[in-house]
């Protein structure tokens, strides 16, 4: 049986692919708690089995399959076999997928996927090709394969998602509770205080919130705090400061929840967004030429004496960072 020391992960973003995050990892003991993403999830397991727990069923993702998860759909994940799983995942934003859908399909509204796990070896290979091209600094190839891949998924498995409407008083209370928690993230009310503020009972609010968002309010709040911490880390905020800003008690508190939900610790995450190469990493010559990966589209970062600046890793050696993930 594998152990936590066999785990490694790299979560990063290429400078010229600002609308997509990439995760390549092997997990054994690590498990992802219930959470959701603002954008889409497209994953391909290359070894072992990943159990993806959806609201209505558990999917056993094995090599040759493609996992597709729509925005804001709650899910968790864990190893499906003792040796864990190795996989490559793409996290394109809703804007990227909507742009591809508008250009290549007749779908209208918010697009999504009714199936979660499909047997699609070619699609799985394309996910890995996006990773390989990005890691080699070939943004042109990575962006091209990504767009072809998403268009292919939309043609084969895509559809228009039904619009969400707040029909009942419970749904409206859940939405109002979510807004309160988002606005008062650093100092949230208790469940009893929140229910009283909304004019309902704690159990009624708990049931309505879980029915609407797939998780209880405290789980949703932890997920929202990690999302906001990621945004702060993206612009150069120190992890300790980000922890306090979003309502965690200290940096170890942030580290624990961030690692469980994102899959890497906040320090490793931030180094891949705005830091230099990992120790020992050497530049790799790209097939696209010496200037591959450079471009004018980097997102703004922390301010320096010379003005806004964000140095993003690119064209670096394909090196994942080993670490022990504490679940």
One Martini backbone bead per residue (centre of mass of N, CA, C, O) as a GRO file, in nm:
protein
  327
    1UNK     BB    1   0.098   0.034   0.020
    2UNK     BB    2   0.074   0.349   0.012
    3UNK     BB    3   0.202   0.676   0.085
    4UNK     BB    4   0.231   1.012   0.142
    5UNK     BB    5   0.531   1.026   0.024
    6UNK     BB    6   0.417   0.951  -0.281
    7UNK     BB    7   0.331   1.240  -0.311
    8UNK     BB    8   0.238   1.470  -0.581
    9UNK     BB    9   0.238   1.822  -0.709
   10UNK     BB   10   0.101   2.048  -0.973
   11UNK     BB   11  -0.005   2.392  -0.955
   12UNK     BB   12  -0.089   2.594  -1.248
   13UNK     BB   13   0.001   2.882  -1.470
   14UNK     BB   14   0.008   3.014  -1.777
   15UNK     BB   15   0.061   3.319  -1.904
   16UNK     BB   16  -0.099   3.247  -2.198
   17UNK     BB   17  -0.330   3.094  -1.991
   18UNK     BB   18  -0.540   3.266  -1.791
   19UNK     BB   19  -0.816   3.061  -1.810
   20UNK     BB   20  -0.613   2.824  -1.689
   21UNK     BB   21  -0.571   2.547  -1.490
   22UNK     BB   22  -0.315   2.317  -1.357
   23UNK     BB   23  -0.314   1.957  -1.269
   24UNK     BB   24  -0.052   1.741  -1.145
   25UNK     BB   25  -0.092   1.410  -0.986
   26UNK     BB   26  -0.029   1.218  -0.678
   27UNK     BB   27  -0.252   1.016  -0.482
   28UNK     BB   28  -0.328   0.837  -0.170
   29UNK     BB   29  -0.431   0.977   0.114
   30UNK     BB   30  -0.563   1.191  -0.020
   31UNK     BB   31  -0.855   1.408   0.027
   32UNK     BB   32  -1.141   1.561  -0.098
   33UNK     BB   33  -1.357   1.766  -0.002
   34UNK     BB   34  -1.630   1.927  -0.012
   35UNK     BB   35  -1.671   2.106  -0.323
   36UNK     BB   36  -1.614   2.384  -0.554
   37UNK     BB   37  -1.627   2.550  -0.876
   38UNK     BB   38  -1.631   2.820  -1.090
   39UNK     BB   39  -1.548   2.619  -1.296
   40UNK     BB   40  -1.419   2.372  -1.475
   41UNK     BB   41  -1.372   2.003  -1.497
   42UNK     BB   42  -1.090   1.818  -1.647
   43UNK     BB   43  -1.015   1.468  -1.627
   44UNK     BB   44  -0.717   1.232  -1.626
   45UNK     BB   45  -0.645   0.912  -1.569
   46UNK     BB   46  -0.321   0.717  -1.560
   47UNK     BB   47  -0.349   0.594  -1.256
   48UNK     BB   48  -0.555   0.411  -1.115
   49UNK     BB   49  -0.819   0.537  -0.886
   50UNK     BB   50  -1.094   0.767  -0.885
   51UNK     BB   51  -1.318   0.888  -0.644
   52UNK     BB   52  -1.620   1.057  -0.733
   53UNK     BB   53  -1.834   1.254  -0.533
   54UNK     BB   54  -2.154   1.306  -0.596
   55UNK     BB   55  -2.473   1.391  -0.522
   56UNK     BB   56  -2.583   1.093  -0.674
   57UNK     BB   57  -2.279   0.971  -0.703
   58UNK     BB   58  -2.013   0.738  -0.774
   59UNK     BB   59  -1.708   0.775  -0.944
   60UNK     BB   60  -1.487   0.553  -1.136
   61UNK     BB   61  -1.181   0.666  -1.229
   62UNK     BB   62  -1.004   0.562  -1.515
   63UNK     BB   63  -0.821   0.481  -1.755
   64UNK     BB   64  -0.973   0.653  -2.044
   65UNK     BB   65  -1.111   0.873  -1.892
   66UNK     BB   66  -1.352   1.150  -1.847
   67UNK     BB   67  -1.390   1.420  -1.635
   68UNK     BB   68  -1.700   1.616  -1.573
   69UNK     BB   69  -1.742   1.942  -1.417
   70UNK     BB   70  -1.945   2.171  -1.317
   71UNK     BB   71  -2.019   2.456  -1.202
   72UNK     BB   72  -2.095   2.443  -0.858
   73UNK     BB   73  -2.045   2.138  -0.810
   74UNK     BB   74  -2.056   1.924  -0.568
   75UNK     BB   75  -1.753   1.754  -0.441
   76UNK     BB   76  -1.550   1.461  -0.406
   77UNK     BB   77  -1.223   1.291  -0.331
   78UNK     BB   78  -1.060   0.964  -0.383
   79UNK     BB   79  -0.926   0.676  -0.347
   80UNK     BB   80  -1.004   0.354  -0.516
   81UNK     BB   81  -0.713   0.254  -0.436
   82UNK     BB   82  -0.434   0.191  -0.252
   83UNK     BB   83  -0.234   0.339  -0.477
   84UNK     BB   84  -0.421   0.539  -0.602
   85UNK     BB   85  -0.366   0.841  -0.809
   86UNK     BB   86  -0.314   0.959  -1.147
   87UNK     BB   87  -0.333   1.303  -1.282
   88UNK     BB   88  -0.497   1.525  -1.520
   89UNK     BB   89  -0.597   1.877  -1.497
   90UNK     BB   90  -0.856   2.102  -1.603
   91UNK     BB   91  -0.939   2.472  -1.536
   92UNK     BB   92  -1.168   2.627  -1.691
   93UNK     BB   93  -1.333   2.890  -1.746
   94UNK     BB   94  -1.638   3.010  -1.825
   95UNK     BB   95  -1.534   3.201  -2.049
   96UNK     BB   96  -1.382   2.997  -2.222
   97UNK     BB   97  -1.619   2.800  -2.277
   98UNK     BB   98  -1.818   3.008  -2.393
   99UNK     BB   99  -1.645   3.091  -2.635
  100UNK     BB  100  -1.631   2.810  -2.767
  101UNK     BB  101  -1.936   2.762  -2.789
  102UNK     BB  102  -2.006   3.014  -2.967
  103UNK     BB  103  -1.806   2.924  -3.210
  104UNK     BB  104  -1.892   2.582  -3.230
  105UNK     BB  105  -2.199   2.622  -3.141
  106UNK     BB  106  -2.568   2.628  -3.066
  107UNK     BB  107  -2.547   2.693  -2.785
  108UNK     BB  108  -2.729   2.823  -2.504
  109UNK     BB  109  -2.615   2.967  -2.254
  110UNK     BB  110  -2.529   2.753  -2.014
  111UNK     BB  111  -2.291   2.520  -2.026
  112UNK     BB  112  -2.285   2.148  -2.014
  113UNK     BB  113  -2.284   1.823  -1.831
  114UNK     BB  114  -2.450   1.521  -1.772
  115UNK     BB  115  -2.186   1.385  -1.759
  116UNK     BB  116  -1.897   1.273  -1.573
  117UNK     BB  117  -1.816   0.979  -1.700
  118UNK     BB  118  -1.610   0.895  -1.982
  119UNK     BB  119  -1.521   0.692  -2.250
  120UNK     BB  120  -1.209   0.871  -2.361
  121UNK     BB  121  -0.900   0.833  -2.471
  122UNK     BB  122  -0.860   1.082  -2.651
  123UNK     BB  123  -0.935   1.297  -2.442
  124UNK     BB  124  -0.718   1.215  -2.237
  125UNK     BB  125  -0.478   1.278  -2.424
  126UNK     BB  126  -0.541   1.581  -2.459
  127UNK     BB  127  -0.494   1.666  -2.172
  128UNK     BB  128  -0.193   1.581  -2.170
  129UNK     BB  129  -0.110   1.767  -2.409
  130UNK     BB  130  -0.157   2.033  -2.269
  131UNK     BB  131   0.047   1.990  -2.048
  132UNK     BB  132   0.299   1.937  -2.220
  133UNK     BB  133   0.300   2.207  -2.372
  134UNK     BB  134   0.309   2.395  -2.127
  135UNK     BB  135   0.574   2.274  -1.997
  136UNK     BB  136   0.737   2.351  -2.278
  137UNK     BB  137   0.622   2.653  -2.365
  138UNK     BB  138   0.369   2.582  -2.572
  139UNK     BB  139   0.107   2.782  -2.603
  140UNK     BB  140  -0.009   2.728  -2.882
  141UNK     BB  141  -0.061   2.425  -2.845
  142UNK     BB  142  -0.224   2.434  -2.582
  143UNK     BB  143  -0.456   2.616  -2.687
  144UNK     BB  144  -0.539   2.444  -2.928
  145UNK     BB  145  -0.604   2.177  -2.783
  146UNK     BB  146  -0.806   2.289  -2.585
  147UNK     BB  147  -1.018   2.389  -2.793
  148UNK     BB  148  -1.062   2.118  -2.933
  149UNK     BB  149  -1.145   1.963  -2.680
  150UNK     BB  150  -1.391   2.132  -2.589
  151UNK     BB  151  -1.548   2.114  -2.855
  152UNK     BB  152  -1.572   1.806  -2.845
  153UNK     BB  153  -1.727   1.783  -2.581
  154UNK     BB  154  -1.970   1.956  -2.666
  155UNK     BB  155  -2.061   1.778  -2.906
  156UNK     BB  156  -2.088   1.502  -2.740
  157UNK     BB  157  -2.191   1.617  -2.420
  158UNK     BB  158  -2.336   1.877  -2.454
  159UNK     BB  159  -2.531   2.153  -2.301
  160UNK     BB  160  -2.798   2.320  -2.161
  161UNK     BB  161  -2.849   2.474  -1.875
  162UNK     BB  162  -3.058   2.531  -1.642
  163UNK     BB  163  -3.209   2.775  -1.494
  164UNK     BB  164  -3.187   2.932  -1.190
  165UNK     BB  165  -3.446   2.935  -0.940
  166UNK     BB  166  -3.611   3.107  -0.669
  167UNK     BB  167  -3.896   2.964  -0.556
  168UNK     BB  168  -3.852   2.947  -0.257
  169UNK     BB  169  -3.802   3.054   0.059
  170UNK     BB  170  -3.558   2.869   0.112
  171UNK     BB  171  -3.390   2.960  -0.130
  172UNK     BB  172  -3.377   3.258  -0.045
  173UNK     BB  173  -3.241   3.210   0.226
  174UNK     BB  174  -2.985   3.076   0.117
  175UNK     BB  175  -2.890   3.318  -0.054
  176UNK     BB  176  -2.874   3.519   0.181
  177UNK     BB  177  -2.673   3.358   0.350
  178UNK     BB  178  -2.446   3.359   0.146
  179UNK     BB  179  -2.411   3.668   0.138
  180UNK     BB  180  -2.339   3.703   0.434
  181UNK     BB  181  -2.088   3.518   0.440
  182UNK     BB  182  -1.930   3.672   0.220
  183UNK     BB  183  -1.934   3.957   0.371
  184UNK     BB  184  -1.857   3.794   0.672
  185UNK     BB  185  -1.604   3.597   0.665
  186UNK     BB  186  -1.418   3.685   0.913
  187UNK     BB  187  -1.717   3.733   1.085
  188UNK     BB  188  -1.929   3.511   1.135
  189UNK     BB  189  -2.215   3.384   1.205
  190UNK     BB  190  -2.413   3.194   1.347
  191UNK     BB  191  -2.669   2.994   1.282
  192UNK     BB  192  -2.866   3.130   1.476
  193UNK     BB  193  -2.807   3.424   1.387
  194UNK     BB  194  -2.872   3.387   1.089
  195UNK     BB  195  -3.164   3.293   1.117
  196UNK     BB  196  -3.268   3.540   1.271
  197UNK     BB  197  -3.193   3.748   1.050
  198UNK     BB  198  -3.394   3.583   0.834
  199UNK     BB  199  -3.653   3.454   0.978
  200UNK     BB  200  -3.560   3.165   1.084
  201UNK     BB  201  -3.451   2.845   1.131
  202UNK     BB  202  -3.182   2.652   1.165
  203UNK     BB  203  -3.293   2.389   1.027
  204UNK     BB  204  -3.420   2.523   0.782
  205UNK     BB  205  -3.157   2.650   0.677
  206UNK     BB  206  -2.987   2.396   0.656
  207UNK     BB  207  -3.167   2.250   0.451
  208UNK     BB  208  -3.175   2.470   0.229
  209UNK     BB  209  -2.871   2.501   0.181
  210UNK     BB  210  -2.808   2.206   0.106
  211UNK     BB  211  -3.010   2.190  -0.130
  212UNK     BB  212  -2.879   2.435  -0.297
  213UNK     BB  213  -2.535   2.369  -0.240
  214UNK     BB  214  -2.451   2.067  -0.119
  215UNK     BB  215  -2.393   2.217   0.162
  216UNK     BB  216  -2.315   2.342   0.441
  217UNK     BB  217  -2.232   2.649   0.556
  218UNK     BB  218  -1.944   2.577   0.671
  219UNK     BB  219  -1.838   2.446   0.407
  220UNK     BB  220  -1.885   2.684   0.221
  221UNK     BB  221  -1.702   2.883   0.375
  222UNK     BB  222  -1.436   2.736   0.338
  223UNK     BB  223  -1.441   2.744   0.029
  224UNK     BB  224  -1.456   3.058   0.009
  225UNK     BB  225  -1.192   3.117   0.158
  226UNK     BB  226  -1.005   2.973  -0.040
  227UNK     BB  227  -1.076   3.139  -0.286
  228UNK     BB  228  -0.986   3.413  -0.167
  229UNK     BB  229  -0.698   3.330  -0.106
  230UNK     BB  230  -0.616   3.282  -0.396
  231UNK     BB  231  -0.655   3.573  -0.491
  232UNK     BB  232  -0.440   3.688  -0.297
  233UNK     BB  233  -0.199   3.516  -0.391
  234UNK     BB  234  -0.204   3.614  -0.692
  235UNK     BB  235  -0.117   3.926  -0.573
  236UNK     BB  236   0.107   3.862  -0.321
  237UNK     BB  237  -0.002   3.762  -0.069
  238UNK     BB  238   0.061   3.652   0.222
  239UNK     BB  239  -0.045   3.376   0.378
  240UNK     BB  240  -0.087   3.502   0.660
  241UNK     BB  241  -0.266   3.739   0.557
  242UNK     BB  242  -0.480   3.571   0.410
  243UNK     BB  243  -0.586   3.417   0.651
  244UNK     BB  244  -0.700   3.662   0.808
  245UNK     BB  245  -0.877   3.795   0.581
  246UNK     BB  246  -1.075   3.517   0.562
  247UNK     BB  247  -1.086   3.383   0.883
  248UNK     BB  248  -0.847   3.252   0.975
  249UNK     BB  249  -0.648   3.209   1.251
  250UNK     BB  250  -0.406   3.095   1.066
  251UNK     BB  251  -0.182   2.952   0.861
  252UNK     BB  252  -0.230   2.650   0.936
  253UNK     BB  253  -0.532   2.668   0.878
  254UNK     BB  254  -0.501   2.729   0.581
  255UNK     BB  255  -0.320   2.497   0.494
  256UNK     BB  256  -0.519   2.268   0.551
  257UNK     BB  257  -0.760   2.360   0.367
  258UNK     BB  258  -0.611   2.423   0.105
  259UNK     BB  259  -0.485   2.142   0.055
  260UNK     BB  260  -0.750   1.980   0.049
  261UNK     BB  261  -0.887   2.148  -0.194
  262UNK     BB  262  -0.644   2.205  -0.407
  263UNK     BB  263  -0.365   1.999  -0.347
  264UNK     BB  264  -0.189   2.238  -0.233
  265UNK     BB  265  -0.002   2.448  -0.089
  266UNK     BB  266   0.013   2.790  -0.074
  267UNK     BB  267   0.315   2.821  -0.138
  268UNK     BB  268   0.320   2.650  -0.397
  269UNK     BB  269   0.103   2.804  -0.544
  270UNK     BB  270   0.244   3.086  -0.546
  271UNK     BB  271   0.506   3.008  -0.696
  272UNK     BB  272   0.340   2.932  -0.967
  273UNK     BB  273   0.238   3.236  -1.010
  274UNK     BB  274   0.497   3.455  -0.892
  275UNK     BB  275   0.755   3.294  -0.907
  276UNK     BB  276   1.014   3.120  -0.935
  277UNK     BB  277   1.182   2.859  -0.969
  278UNK     BB  278   1.253   2.581  -0.858
  279UNK     BB  279   1.482   2.426  -0.706
  280UNK     BB  280   1.686   2.320  -0.985
  281UNK     BB  281   1.553   2.454  -1.210
  282UNK     BB  282   1.557   2.454  -1.565
  283UNK     BB  283   1.555   2.570  -1.857
  284UNK     BB  284   1.351   2.504  -2.143
  285UNK     BB  285   1.354   2.441  -2.463
  286UNK     BB  286   1.139   2.541  -2.701
  287UNK     BB  287   0.972   2.453  -2.991
  288UNK     BB  288   0.873   2.768  -3.029
  289UNK     BB  289   1.111   2.906  -2.899
  290UNK     BB  290   1.264   3.158  -2.707
  291UNK     BB  291   0.963   3.325  -2.677
  292UNK     BB  292   0.804   3.132  -2.538
  293UNK     BB  293   0.554   3.260  -2.307
  294UNK     BB  294   0.556   3.539  -2.403
  295UNK     BB  295   0.355   3.829  -2.303
  296UNK     BB  296   0.077   4.073  -2.252
  297UNK     BB  297  -0.135   3.876  -2.053
  298UNK     BB  298  -0.066   3.933  -1.777
  299UNK     BB  299  -0.159   3.957  -1.473
  300UNK     BB  300  -0.187   4.143  -1.219
  301UNK     BB  301   0.019   4.242  -0.948
  302UNK     BB  302   0.231   4.339  -0.747
  303UNK     BB  303   0.366   4.620  -0.621
  304UNK     BB  304   0.634   4.818  -0.720
  305UNK     BB  305   0.862   5.058  -0.791
  306UNK     BB  306   0.775   4.995  -1.112
  307UNK     BB  307   0.509   4.872  -1.054
  308UNK     BB  308   0.334   4.655  -1.192
  309UNK     BB  309   0.395   4.298  -1.114
  310UNK     BB  310   0.436   3.966  -1.287
  311UNK     BB  311   0.595   3.669  -1.227
  312UNK     BB  312   0.579   3.392  -1.445
  313UNK     BB  313   0.597   3.077  -1.495
  314UNK     BB  314   0.814   2.952  -1.762
  315UNK     BB  315   0.988   2.727  -1.927
  316UNK     BB  316   1.011   2.484  -1.734
  317UNK     BB  317   1.080   2.224  -1.583
  318UNK     BB  318   0.944   1.915  -1.543
  319UNK     BB  319   0.832   1.974  -1.205
  320UNK     BB  320   0.735   1.820  -0.930
  321UNK     BB  321   0.622   1.864  -0.595
  322UNK     BB  322   0.700   1.716  -0.314
  323UNK     BB  323   0.456   1.609  -0.062
  324UNK     BB  324   0.272   1.611   0.232
  325UNK     BB  325  -0.060   1.529   0.259
  326UNK     BB  326  -0.289   1.657   0.491
  327UNK     BB  327  -0.616   1.539   0.582
   0.00000   0.00000   0.00000
